[in-house]
Amino acid sequence: MKLHHIGYAVRDIRESVSQFELFGFELYGEITDDPQRNVKICFMRNQDTLVELIAPLNQNSPVSKWLEKNGCSPYHFCYESNNIKNDIRHFKENGAKEISKPLAAPAIEGKLVAFLYLSSLGIVELVENNE
C-alpha cells in the first residue's frame, strides 16, 4: 500500500498552517469542517509529502482526548486502498480493530476513509483510491 498522508493532531489549525509553512509546506486545498468526525481538517503539501492537520471542532472530538494526552503530535498514517472493504477485512483477520466504518471524507474529495487500530502501530487510516 502506498502512503497517502501523515495525520497530525493540532489545537489551532491556522496557527499550525503558519508553522508548517516555515518548513516549506503550502496549504493544499481548503480548511474543511468534518462534523461526522467532529474535526476541522486541512492538508499541507511539500513536494511529494502530504500532511493532514486535524483539530477538534469541540471538546467531544476524539482528537481533543489525544491532544490532552499527547499534545500536538503525529496522530495516524494513512494508506491508499484499492478495495477498502477487502483491506479492512484483511487487517481485522490479522488482529486490527475497526475504529470507524468507511465514510465519505469531505476533505479528500468525498473518498471513503476508515480508521483501524493496530496494537503495534497505533491508528491507521485507509483511503479508497478509485483512480
C-alpha positions, -999 to 999 in steps of 0.1 A, spaced: 0 0 0 12 35 -8 14 61 20 -12 88 13 -5 112 42 5 117 78 -22 129 101 -11 155 127 -32 165 157 -32 202 164 -51 226 187 -53 256 164 -53 248 127 -45 283 114 -15 286 137 -3 252 127 -6 261 90 17 291 96 42 269 114 42 242 87 48 270 62 81 277 79 92 242 67 83 249 31 48 234 32 19 251 14 -18 248 21 -32 222 -3 -70 227 -7 -91 244 19 -97 241 56 -127 219 60 -151 210 88 -160 173 91 -189 172 115 -193 134 112 -159 130 127 -161 162 148 -129 177 134 -115 205 113 -91 194 86 -67 208 61 -38 194 41 -3 208 38 20 198 9 58 200 5 68 183 -28 55 147 -25 48 149 12 12 154 23 4 162 60 -32 164 73 -37 188 101 -66 177 124 -81 200 150 -111 193 172 -144 211 165 -152 209 202 -143 191 234 -162 159 223 -139 153 194 -117 122 197 -88 145 188 -94 165 220 -86 134 241 -54 128 220 -42 164 224 -48 162 262 -27 131 265 -1 137 238 -1 173 228 3 184 192 18 153 175 16 128 147 -18 111 150 -20 85 123 -6 73 90 -30 70 60 -26 44 32 -43 42 -2 -65 12 -6 -77 -2 -39 -105 -20 -22 -112 -6 13 -138 -33 24 -114 -61 15 -85 -44 32 -104 -38 64 -114 -75 64 -77 -84 59 -65 -62 87 -92 -74 111 -83 -110 103 -48 -101 114 -58 -85 147 -67 -49 139 -97 -33 155 -120 -12 133 -124 23 149 -147 36 123 -165 22 93 -159 37 59 -174 71 55 -170 98 29 -144 124 38 -152 159 27 -116 170 28 -105 142 4 -130 147 -24 -156 126 -7 -135 94 -9 -143 67 16 -120 65 46 -119 41 76 -98 40 107 -82 10 123 -62 4 154 -32 -20 153 -16 -28 186 20 -23 175 14 6 152 -15 27 166 -41 44 145 -41 38 107 -64 53 82 -73 38 48 -85 60 20 -101 44 -10 -81 50 -42 -106 49 -70 -83 61 -97 
